[in-house]
């Protein structure tokens, strides 16, 4: 009840100050989240949808770009691509996991492909070793939508940490919930800086 009783939910300011990163409770949540998942950066957002949009922006997605996405997912995994004027390209799913098929991803790549949004559906991670090999070959950013899979593991690694950026949901019907909210994780300092700027409207650029 401390946060509600204080009358201050997040304490963000759009000026270059410590509160550009949110208040002490926000930063404490992010620190603990990063420690638990063994990542350099955790960036909290108001929803996993916003988190996906921020990741696509941090990846530099724009008009003319293509982003490979799953046809079997919640709409936000795809609509963020449209938000930036890019084109979502659907790759088929693996019939056993309902996650992106690496073979289908490879077939969907074109000279305009810039990123892959891979979804961990129903708590089951996609085949990230294979997807990351393809991404490295073609210099693509991998964004992991782990909204449905916090606490899952893939070959001993936490879901959400398997691409360059991962997004968790804290919506009320998810595994870990705070009513609303989401968290992005990354080990890339430059991407983290971009994510912080996008989260707080780019007001301190």
Secondary structure as the mmCIF struct_conf table of DSSP 4:
data_model
#
loop_
_struct_conf.conf_type_id
_struct_conf.id
_struct_conf.beg_label_comp_id
_struct_conf.beg_label_asym_id
_struct_conf.beg_label_seq_id
_struct_conf.end_label_comp_id
_struct_conf.end_label_asym_id
_struct_conf.end_label_seq_id
HELX_RH_AL_P HELX_RH_AL_P1 UNK A 2 UNK A 6
TURN_TY1_P TURN_TY1_P1 UNK A 7 UNK A 7
BEND BEND1 UNK A 9 UNK A 10
BEND BEND2 UNK A 14 UNK A 17
HELX_RH_3T_P HELX_RH_3T_P1 UNK A 18 UNK A 21
HELX_RH_AL_P HELX_RH_AL_P2 UNK A 24 UNK A 37
TURN_TY1_P TURN_TY1_P2 UNK A 38 UNK A 38
BEND BEND3 UNK A 40 UNK A 40
STRN STRN1 UNK A 41 UNK A 45
BEND BEND4 UNK A 46 UNK A 46
STRN STRN2 UNK A 47 UNK A 47
HELX_RH_AL_P HELX_RH_AL_P3 UNK A 48 UNK A 58
TURN_TY1_P TURN_TY1_P3 UNK A 59 UNK A 60
TURN_TY1_P TURN_TY1_P4 UNK A 63 UNK A 64
STRN STRN3 UNK A 66 UNK A 70
BEND BEND5 UNK A 71 UNK A 73
TURN_TY1_P TURN_TY1_P5 UNK A 75 UNK A 75
HELX_RH_AL_P HELX_RH_AL_P4 UNK A 76 UNK A 83
TURN_TY1_P TURN_TY1_P6 UNK A 84 UNK A 85
STRN STRN4 UNK A 87 UNK A 91
HELX_LH_PP_P HELX_LH_PP_P1 UNK A 92 UNK A 92
STRN STRN5 UNK A 93 UNK A 93
HELX_LH_PP_P HELX_LH_PP_P2 UNK A 94 UNK A 94
TURN_TY1_P TURN_TY1_P7 UNK A 95 UNK A 97
BEND BEND6 UNK A 99 UNK A 99
STRN STRN6 UNK A 100 UNK A 100
HELX_LH_PP_P HELX_LH_PP_P3 UNK A 101 UNK A 101
HELX_RH_AL_P HELX_RH_AL_P5 UNK A 102 UNK A 108
TURN_TY1_P TURN_TY1_P8 UNK A 111 UNK A 112
STRN STRN7 UNK A 113 UNK A 119
STRN STRN8 UNK A 121 UNK A 121
TURN_TY1_P TURN_TY1_P9 UNK A 122 UNK A 123
STRN STRN9 UNK A 124 UNK A 124
HELX_LH_PP_P HELX_LH_PP_P4 UNK A 125 UNK A 126
HELX_RH_AL_P HELX_RH_AL_P6 UNK A 128 UNK A 138
TURN_TY1_P TURN_TY1_P10 UNK A 139 UNK A 139
STRN STRN10 UNK A 141 UNK A 145
TURN_TY1_P TURN_TY1_P11 UNK A 147 UNK A 148
TURN_TY1_P TURN_TY1_P12 UNK A 150 UNK A 151
STRN STRN11 UNK A 153 UNK A 154
TURN_TY1_P TURN_TY1_P13 UNK A 155 UNK A 156
STRN STRN12 UNK A 157 UNK A 158
TURN_TY1_P TURN_TY1_P14 UNK A 159 UNK A 160
BEND BEND7 UNK A 161 UNK A 164
STRN STRN13 UNK A 165 UNK A 169
TURN_TY1_P TURN_TY1_P15 UNK A 172 UNK A 173
BEND BEND8 UNK A 174 UNK A 176
BEND BEND9 UNK A 178 UNK A 180
STRN STRN14 UNK A 181 UNK A 181
STRN STRN15 UNK A 182 UNK A 186
BEND BEND10 UNK A 187 UNK A 187
HELX_RH_AL_P HELX_RH_AL_P7 UNK A 189 UNK A 199
TURN_TY1_P TURN_TY1_P16 UNK A 200 UNK A 204
#
